[in-house]
């Protein structure tokens, strides 16, 4: 009989001073998606012709929600 291999459940993020840094490919992927979203949303918003005030009232809450979601996922998948 073959022995079943143990699969290490490596954490996606490492906690560093109340923040999280990616430590696996899954963590780097989540972090890259977050950064791409953070850059793409304001650029798209400006290209559509919206003004700065609407940026503050609409886009900033979207970016805050994305940051909170990323922090939540990181906290659940860290050591």
Secondary structure, DSSP 8 states (H G I E B T S, - for coil): -----------SEEEETTEEEE-SHHHHHHHHHHHHHHHHHHHHHHHTT--HHHIIIIIHHHHHHHHHHHHHHHHHTB-
